[in-house]
């Protein structure tokens, strides 16, 4: 029993259960016509027989679809039941049509019973093509009945070759060729479709394994880096603060550079740990009522040294105690710092960054606008992906890990908010963050 066999079995059961009412109504209508035009006794007998067959199939299909697990032994039993159901239903329909042909007498073309058998064969080719042996079993029974009806007339009457009885037999042979070709096409199409589904399933499993491996790698590397990095950063901070004595003037610049880069590496490790926590569903928010205007001013103050080194001026239009939201202060501050540092980094020397807040209905919107290089069109989705860089060349002008916007998006969406942007190359970019407004803290 293969993975494909499992899917074939469920697909067969789903189609069979889905078409239960349709089949029963068609057969019931045919049986009523038989009773009205030929014999109510024959009609009543086959109505009961068809009902029992359909009830048996419905029970088998429901058992297959309701089962949580499937062992090879269960699969074998299900296939035996399907063969039994196929034999009973196909034989019942065939005998019903043969009985109609007998009631009609010899000759006359037997349009009604042959039409019923051909329709049943086409219906089977379209909907029972999941298992070739099952389909072949059903079609053999139908074909035997289709051939029996005109051959019986020819054998009993023994008409000349010019008789329409022979024409009916030849027509039946032609139609059987069409049915066989139809069944082959449906079976081939389904097999190709199932093979594609198997490949997609395998690709999905490989993708999940890759994501899991990436998550475990990030978690392991990040945790392993944090301990030695903390020690290095602590030692550099002590040296730069003069606690262990004044460093030689020739070393101070190098020590300050090492301190800054250890801070950058610490931020990167923190970002990786955040992504790992977010991917594993362990992102925890400590929600409280926040003054977004005050947070904006505090974030600008923290960004000023970086902006000044880049030659960028930051302007703030955000009144404290005027805009309130519910959120995690540390995470919201992280979003603001990411947006401000990006705005300053991608602005030209002498440029301006403007921070503003407004309200719209029951929402609070924070905007960070720069007049920098802008974002190319067609990268709307990639901008918020992990490790995406606008300038991805090895000698790129702008430093960064490409995690800031991805992390910001996750934080904002975890708060039920939305982050968007508008940009024009060479003119600048405006990032907008929208939160649900909250009542002022009294």
N, C-alpha and C positions, 0 to 999 in steps of 0.2 A: 504494500500500500504506500503510494507516494503522496507528496504534497498536492500534486495535481489531481490525484484520485479523490482526495478529500474535497477539493473545490468542485470537481465534477459532480460528486454526490450531493453536495449542498445546492449547487445550481440546478440539478435535476429536480430535487425536492421543491425548491422555491418556485420554479416554473410550473411544476405539477400542481402545487397548492394554489398558486395564483390563478390558474386556468380552470380550477375545479367547477366553479359556477358556470362558466362559459360552456364547458364540455357537457355538463348535465343539462343545461337548457337546450343545446343543439340536439342532443340525443332524445330528450323528452319531446321536442317538437316533431322530430322524425317519427317517433313511436306513435304520437297522437295522429299524425297523418296516416300511418299504417292502419291504425284502428278504424279511422273514419272511412278510408277507401277500400280496405281489404278485410281485416279480421281483428275484432277487439280482443279476442282470447290470445292471439299471438302477440298483440301489442302489450297486453297486461303482463304476459310471461317475461318478455324481454325488458319491460320497464323495471320489473323486480330484479332481473339479472344484472342490468346495467347499474342500478342503484347499489347493489351489493358490491360490484367491482369498484365503483367510484368510492364507496365508503372504505373499502380495504385500502385503496391507494392513498386516500386522504389520511388514514391512520398511520400508514407507513411514512408518508411525507412529514407529518407533524412530529413523529418520533425522531426522525433524522434532524429536523430543524431545532428541536428542543434539547437535543443532547449537547452536553458541555464538552465531553471528551469523546474521542473515537479511536478505539483499538483495532488492530487488524481483524480480530475475531468479530467485533461489532460490524466492521465494514463488510465482511463476508456475509454475515446474516442479513444485513440491509440489501446487499446485491441479490441474495436468494429471494427475498421478499419482492424486490423490484421485478425479477424475472417471473415470479408467480403472478404478480399483478399484471404484468405485461401480457402474459399468456392468457389469463382469464378475460381481461378487457378486450384484447384483440380478437380472441376466439368468439366472445359474445357478440361483438359488433359484426364480425364476419358472418356468423350463423344467422344473425338478424337480417342482414342484407340478402343472404342466400334464401332465407324463408320468404322474403318479399318477392324475390325473383320467381320462386316456385308458385306463389300466390298469383303472380301476373301471368303465368302460363308460358308457353314456348313462343319465341320470337318477340317482336315489339321493341327490341333494343335494350330493354331493362334500364332505362335512363336513371330512374330514381335510386335503385340499389347500387348501381355502378357509380353514380355520382357520390353517394354516401361513402363508398369504399375509397374512391380516389381522393375525396376531401379528407377522410381520416388518414390516408397515407401522406398527403401533403402536410397536414397538421402535425403528424408525427415527425416528418423530416424537419419541420421548422422548430419544433419544441422538444423533441426527444433525442437530439443529436449528441448528447453529452457522452454516451457510451455506445460505441459502434456495435458491439454484440447485441445490446438491448434493442437498438434501433433496427438492426438487421432481423432480429427475432420477430419484432412486431410487423415489419414490412413483409417478411416471408408469409406470415399468416394472411395479411391483407391481399398480397399478390395471388396467393393460392385461391382465395375467394373470388377475386376479380377475374382470374382465368377460368375458374370453375363455371361461372354463370354463362358466358358465351359458348364455352366448349360443350357444356351439357346440352345446349340447344342444338349445336351442330351435330353432336353424336346421336341425339334422339331423332332429330328430323332428317339428318343426312341430306341437306339441300345441295343443289348444284353450286359450283363456284361463283356463279353470277348472282347468287342470293345475297340479300342484305345481311343475313346472319353471319356470313363470312366477312362482310365489311365491318360488322360490329366487332368480330374477333380481331381483325387486323388493327382496328382503331384502338382497341384495348391494349394491344401489344405496343403500339406507338406511345400511348399515354404512360405505360409502365416504364418505358425508356426515359421519359421526361421525369417521372417520379424518382428513379434511381439517380439521375443526374442532379436533381434538386437536393436529394439527401446527401450526395457527395459534396456538393458545394457548401451546404450548411455545416456539415461535419468538418470540412477543411477550414472554414472561416472560424468556427468555434475553437478548433485546435490551435490555430495561429493566435487567436485572442487569448487563450489560456496560457500559451507559452509566453506571451507578452506580460501577462499578469504575474507569472512566476518570476520573470526577470525583474519586473518592477518590485516585487516583494523582496527579492534577493538584494536589489540595490538599496531598498529601504533599510534592510537589516544591516547592510554594510555601512550606510550613512549613520545609523544609530550607534553602531560600534565605534565609528570614527569620532562622533560627537562625545561619546562616553570616554574614549581614550583622551581626547583633547581636554575634557573637563578634569579628568584625574591627573593629567600631566600638569595643567595649570595649577591645580590645588597643591600637588606635591612640590613643584618648583617654587611656587610662591611661598609656601610655608618654610621650605628649606632655605630660601633667600632671606626671609624676614629676620631670623635670629642673628646671623653674622652681620647683616646690614644694620641692625639696631646697634650692635656693638661698635661697628665702624663709625656710624653717624654720631653715637654718643661720645666717642673718643675725639672726633673732629670738632664737635661742639665745645668740648672742654678745652681743647687747644686754642680754638678761635676766640673763646671767651677770656683767655688769659688765666684761667684757674690754676693751671699747672706751670705758669710762668709765661713770660713774653716770648713769642716766637721770633726768630731772626727776621728782619725786614725782607730779606730776599725770599723767605719761605712763606710769608703771609699771603701773597697773591695766590700761590699754589694751594695753600691750605683752604683759602676761601673758595677757590674753584672746586676743590675736592668736596667741600661742604655743600656747595650748591648742587653738584652732581649726585651726591649721596641723597640729598632731598628729592631730586628728580627720580632717582632709582626707587626711593621709598614710596613716592607717589605711584610709580608704575606697579610696584608689588601690591600696593593697596588696591589699585584698579583691577588687577588680575584677581585678587581675592574677592572683590565685589562681584565681578563677572561670574566667578565660580559659585558664589552663594546665590546669585540671581538665577543661574542656570539650574541649580539643584533645588530651587524653590524655597530657599532658606532666607530670603530677604525679609528682614523684620523692620518695621517702621515704628518709631516712638512718636506717635502723633500728639501734637499740642496746638493750641491757638497761636498763630504767628503773625507778627506785624511785617508784612512783605516789604513795605517801604523802608523800615529800619534795617531789615536784612540786606536790602539792595545797597544802602549806604555803607554797611559794614563790609560787604563783599568788595565794593569799590575801594575802600581804604586798604584792604588786603592786597588788591591788585595794583595799586598805585606804584609801588617800587618797580614792578615788572613793566608797567606801562611807561614809566619815566625812562627806563633804560631803552625802551623801544622808540622813544620820542613821540609818544601818543598821549593825548589829553582825553580824560574821561569826564563827561558831564552827566549829572544825575538830576532827573525830574521825577522824584518820587517822595511824596510827603509822608513822613512817618505817622503812624496811628490813623491812616486813612484807608489802607487796604489790608484786609485780614483774610487769612486762609487757615485751614487745618492741615498740618503736615509735620514731617520730621525735620527739625531745624538743621541738623547736621547734613542731611541729604539735600534739602533745598539749597542750603548754602553751597554745597558741592556743585549743584547745577549752575548757580549764579557765577561761581568762580570759573567753571569750565567755559561758560559763554563769554565772560569778560576777558579771560586770558586768550581765547581764540580770536576775539575781536581785536585785541591789542596786537596779537602776533601777526595777523594777516592784514593789518593796516600799514600804510606807508608812513615813514617818518614824518612827523608834523601833522598826522591825521587826527581825527576826532572819533571818539566812541561815545554814543549817547544812550543812557539808560532811562527808560520811562515806564510808567505804570498807568493803566486806565481800567475802566470797568465797562462791561457790556452785559446788560441784563443781570443775571445772577452769577457772572463770571468776573474774575480778576485776570488781567492780561499784562505780563511784563515783556518789554521789548528791549533788545540790545542791538543797536544799529551802529554799523561801522562804514567807513568809506574806503574799504580796502580792495583787495584784488577780485572779490566776488567768487561765486561758485558756478562752474559750467552747467549748462542745461543737460538734462539726461542723466544726472547723478542724484536725483531726488531720493532714491531708495538707498543707494550706496553711502550717502553722507552719514547715515545713522548706523552703518554696519561697523562691526569691530575691525579695528586696524586699517580702516580706510583712510587714505591720504589723498588730498586734492593734487598734490605734487608728489608722485610716487617714485621719482627718479632717485638713483643712488646718491646724487649730489644735490638733493633738493635743498631749497633755501630755508624751508620752515621745519623746525624740529617738532617732535611729538610722536606719541605712540599710536595715535588714531583711535583712542578709546574714549576720549572725553564726551563726544556727542552720543555715542552708543550708550554709555553709562547714564548720561543726562536723560536720554529718551526713556530708559528703563525706570529711572527714578520718577520722572514726571508721570508716566503711565501707571506706575504703582500707586500714585496719589490720585488716580482717576483723571489726570489732566492730559494735555496734548501739547506737543512741541512741533512747530512748523517754521519755515523760513521763506523769505523772498530775496532774490539776489539777481544782480546784473553784473556781468564781467566788467571789471575795470571801474565800476561805480560803487559797489559795496553790497553788504548783506544785512538783513534784519532778521534776527531770530525772535520768535514770539512764543512765550510759554503761557498756557491758559490753565487756571485752577478754578475750582468752585469757590465762590465767595463765602465767607463766614461772618457771623455777627462780631462786632467789636468786643474786645476783652474789657470788661468793666472791673 
